[in-house]
Structures are given as structure tokens and as C-alpha cells.
Amino acid sequence: MSKYHEVNREGWNKRTDSHYNHPGYHVKEFLEGKKKLHPLELEEMGDVAGKNLLHLQCHFGMDTLSWARLGAKVTGIDISDRSIEVADELKEKAGLKGRFIRTDLIDLPDVLDEQFDIVFTSWGVTWWMSDIKRWAKIAARYVKKGGFFYIAETHPVHCMLDGDKKIIEPYFNQGVEYYANETDYCSKDLILNDEYGWRWTLGDIVTALIEAGLTIEFLHEFPFSVYDAWPTMVKDGDWWYYPDGKKDVPLSFSIKARKL
Ligand SMILES: C[S@@+](CC[C@H](N)C(=O)[O-])C[C@H]1O[C@@H](n2cnc3c(N)ncnc32)[C@H](O)[C@@H]1O
């Protein structure tokens, strides 16, 4: 495991309970039987009933178990010990079936030797990957012939902009980036310790998936965010927008890529 990933593992152990108990994660609603997935993923993934589904970076498994509720046979993997413990507890509480594995994604081939109809990952995942080509190779390795990989993710342009759409961060990869004492994106009163991340352009991500042997079916870009990155952002339905109401910058994207 990369030493950077190991530091991030500690950070995710610290965040898990706070997320589980935060109203923004909607655990209560999930346990009442409501799905947690957005209409975007539901529509773009299509019918998952009867499919074998691998969820990469599943956090405490609520999305994974939402796919199980829709009839998929699910496996979720995550680096965080506490996330995987909580995922197993949530599975029992919800009365759902699924398998959760604690591992660094980069080490997944050491512990899982299967293939899946669908490999799914979403919202806040690529930043944590030190090697995007390796990430794509591992994702592709788990897709059965005829199956697909799907990602819904924060757009790299979103990560460049502040609350007034001014550019405050670079677009291109800068190697490893170090942050300390950042505020959590959800539990705003939770101060994090050290954290390492890597910014990947849309081109880095798409090219890595193509080089890993997948055929891109679509790349969609959206003017909405999955979270309130800035305090001025306004919520409309499922999504967050800049307060000027202009839908002029990409804040999210999704990709479906098939193994032919
Ligand atoms: C923003 S969360 C993803 C949230 C997810 N969309 C959900 O279902 O709630 C990022 C997740 O990536 C995991 N992660 C970070 N680095 C990882 C790595 N190297 N291998 C596997 N999981 C990792 C974290 O533990 C965390 O659960």
C-alpha cells in the first residue's frame, strides 16, 4: 500500500461515524426503505436486477446496499476499516445481502479474483488515487466481457473554482498534493488531519479507461454539483448550483465504458 494511501486510510476512519450520523448522508431515510442513489446514476446505470456489481470506494456501503435493494448481488470495497465495519452493520440493520472487503483499491487484485457485470464508483473517488492508469486497469480487470464500468464524479473543473467561479487551483496534475487541518466536505465541524490527493483531468481519466481496454459509451458533463462546495451554493432538487443561476461551468461528469 502506498504510504500516502495509508495516511488517507486514517483520515477516512476518522470521518466514517461522523458521516454516518450526519443528516446529509440520509442514513435514517435509507433505513426507512428509501434509496440513497440519485436519479442520475439510477437512469444511466439502467436495470441492475440480477447483476453482479462491484462498488469501488464504497465508504460505509449505503450506495452499495441501495443497488442490492434494486436486486443486484453486491460487493463493496474500501480502504477504511471503520467504513467497512459500519457497512456490515448497516447491511444487518437494513436486512440486505452484500459482501464488504477492506482493502486499498490498488491492492484489490491480491484479495479478489472474480469478474462482475458492473463495476461502479461515484462522487469523490479519483482524488484519492495516486495512479490513475493503475486505477483504470484495476477497474477494467473486474469487468466481465460484455459488462460495463460506470463512474459519476465531481468534474475536475469544479475543483479549480471558488465560490465566485474564480480559478484558485490548477487543472493539471501536480503530483501528490498535501493538505492539513482541512474541514470535511460534509461534517463541516470535523477538522481533518493530514491528507494526500491527486488531481486528474478529464483527459487523464478517459485515456486511462481506454488504455485499460474499455470502450467509452458516453461521457456526460453537468452544470450541477453533488455537494455544497461553497456556502453560497443553492440546492435545487438533488443538486447544488452556483447562486447566479447560470449553468455555464461543468461541475459533475459521468462515464459508461464497456468491455467488448
Ligand atoms: C468521498 S468517499 C466516496 C463516497 C461514496 N460515493 C459513497 O458511497 O458514499 C471516498 C471513499 O474512498 C475511500 N478511499 C480512499 N482512498 C482509497 C483507496 N486507496 N482504496 C480504496 N478506497 C479508498 C475512502 O475510504 C472513502 O470511503
The ligand as an ORCA input file, in Angstrom:
! r2SCAN-3c Opt
* xyz 0 1
  C     -15.891     10.570     -0.868
  S     -15.901      8.903     -0.376
  C     -16.886      8.148     -1.587
  C     -18.276      8.243     -1.158
  C     -19.160      7.283     -1.874
  N     -19.616      7.857     -3.072
  C     -20.326      6.845     -1.013
  O     -20.901      5.840     -1.355
  O     -20.640      7.458     -0.008
  C     -14.320      8.301     -0.801
  C     -14.062      6.888     -0.327
  O     -12.840      6.444     -0.926
  C     -12.189      5.620      0.028
  N     -10.777      5.512     -0.356
  C      -9.839      6.489     -0.327
  N      -8.656      6.013     -0.770
  C      -8.860      4.708     -1.097
  C      -8.025      3.681     -1.597
  N      -6.725      3.908     -1.862
  N      -8.551      2.444     -1.795
  C      -9.862      2.198     -1.509
  N     -10.702      3.132     -1.011
  C     -10.215      4.380     -0.820
  C     -12.428      6.306      1.345
  O     -12.220      5.459      2.455
  C     -13.894      6.762      1.174
  O     -14.766      5.818      1.701
*
